[in-house]
Structure formats: C-alpha cells, structure tokens
Amino acid sequence: LNNRTPAEISPGGRLNRLVNLGGRFKGTVSWIADPALLQTASDMTGGYQVLRGDTPVLGDKEEAAQAWLDDLKTATASTGIRSMPYADVDAAAVVRAGMSNDVVRAVTQGPGVAAAALQDSAPGGLYWAPFGRLDRNTTNVLASAGVSTIVLSADALPATDEAQPTDGLATAALPTSVGAMRAVLTDPGLTATLSLPRGDSPGQVLVRQRFLAETALIATSIPPDQSSRTVVVAPDTVLWDPSASLVAPLLRATRAAPWLSPQTLERLLEQPVSSASRQRGGYGPKARAAELSPTYMAEVRRTAAQLDSFTSIVDDPTGLSEPFSAALLRAESAAWRSSIATGRELL
C-alpha cells in the first residue's frame, strides 16, 4: 500500500535496526516474528509493486529485502525464532466478531509461512497478547487452535493469595477449555521502563539507570531459600521502536551487571511451569475498547462474505481464494489498532 515496510527493512529503518541490534547480542535476546512480515520480505526479493496514489509502480528495495532476511537468519541462527499467528491477528476482536475460524487459520498457517520464507523451521504455538491482556473466551479459541504458550503481563494473572507472593515466577499454568496453557509473564515494571520517554541522550541514560536499579532491587529481594529469580523483559507492543543508542548500552549493561544472567525464551519454556495459584486479571471496557472496533470488524465480515460469494461462482477457485483469504487475515492484524486507516485501505 505504501513504502513503510520497504523503508523499515532498509538501512536505518525500524526492522533493520532491530535485527542489527539483536545480531550483536546473540543469546541475550529472543526472537518472535509475524510470518506475514517474513513472507512479505521474501516476496519482495523477487520484485514487487507499491501504490503511488492509485497507480502501482515498481519498488526498488529487492536487495534490501534479501539483505534483511540474510541478516535475520544470521542473528537467529543460535537461538532460533518463534512464529506468531499469521499477520498477528487481533484474536480478541476476531473472536468477538464471530470469526473464530480466522484465528484458527492464522495459528495453523503461521509456522509453514514463516518456514518457507526463512527456509528453516520457525515453531509456532505462541501468541503475544496485545498489551499483555486477553479475555477468557479468546484464550479458549487460541488453545483449541494449537497455541500452547501465551505472552501476558504478570498483572493479568495476579496471585490468588497475597500471602503467597508470585514474584520471580515467570511462567504460570493458564486453564482453558481444552487443558492448561503455559503463560509467559512479562514484568510490568521493566516493561514500563522500556516505555519511558527517551528522546535525547539524558533520557536514554535514565532508562538504562532505571532498568539496572529495578533489576538490582529484585536481586536484593530474593528470599534466602532461593538461588535465583527469573524475570521476563519485553516491550508492551510488538511495534516497539527503540533507538540503537538506547538498546545497545542496555544490552551491554545486562551482560555486565553481576546480578543478571540472560537466558533465552526457549530455555525458559524448557523449565517446569509454576504451580502457584493465580487469578484472572480484569479484561474490562478499556481493554475491549483497544481492540479493532466492532464497526471495522463488520467491514471485514462483509468483505469475507463477498469473497465467499465470488469464489462460489468461479469454476476453479484454486490459486484465487488463498491469497485473498490471506489478505483478509492481514486486514485483521492487531497492528491496525493504532492505524485503522491502513486496515481499511487494505480492505
């Protein structure tokens, strides 16, 4: 639709910057990707078009797309990469709109799309809940679709009994209609630290100092009967746009601080799930208001119905319905929560 993705994977762009930064700190960061992004980059390497006004014109970032994919493969070679559901669909909004089958398709198709783009395996079964919260019904749909791990904020699963603190328990068993799911719980305080204003050099130093102070405080509060404590550090959104001058010193400090020892997501998932009793945090009006709106999702449903009618009258819809169906999943992306005009343009 525009030059945003070509610009973001080119030198200086957000996605290019993230890959280059992570590649410098292998083993300190873990990788989670939207298969639709990997597919787009792979497709771009063979030539692509961009809308300019109402006219499609040839793009010129094929080499940048190939270089970005190569850099990503190198950066993730030692730790691997996890794939999200295709297009990072806004599962809560899609389920609420009565389109649960789209969530199932996004979950099941994601790993294959990612593997084809990377020419390597990219295990799925993971969903990163937008801003760390998800309602019960959507959790059940994700579990039935094959999701086994969900990234939530620790605030979304507070302790049932305040007398039994859950500090340092970075995973939890989340009951669903088809069995327990593993929840990976991000630390709210450290997430807030990564979201602090950081426009200038003093602001970036403040973020780093705050991060070190928060983790040092956690380290000093470890009970005598525990040798360590695990915390998961993650931004509040997958659209995080940090600067190199913020992240590189922060990751160096993470490696150097004597009270910190980085580990990967894969290593965390190999550990037993905590049995501590937790309750569901609220998913109230504010969380629902952040979803793709019912009005927008009604437009998606109408477009899906039009697609069904169209393919039903075509003698051989093979090769026709699949790309349109994938485009509809992209129109259901949680990314459009903050850019609804782009979603409507895609529709």
Secondary structure, DSSP 8 states (H G I E B T S, - for coil): --SHHHHHHSTTSHHHHHHHHHHHTTTTS--EE-HHHHHHHHHHTT--EEEETTEEEE---HHHHHHHHHHHHHHTTTT--EE-SGGGB-HHHHHHTT-HHHHHHHHHHHHHHHHHHHTS-----EEE-GGG---HHHHHHHHHHT--EEEEEGGGS-BS-TTS--TT--EEEE--TTS-EEEEEE-HHHHHHHTS--SSHHHHHHHHHHHHHHHHHHHHT--TT-S----B---SSTT----HHHHHHHHHHHHH-TT-----HHHHHHS------B------HHHHHHS--HHHHHHHHHHHHHHHHHHHTSS--TTTHHHHHHHHHHHTBGGGGS-HHHHHHH-
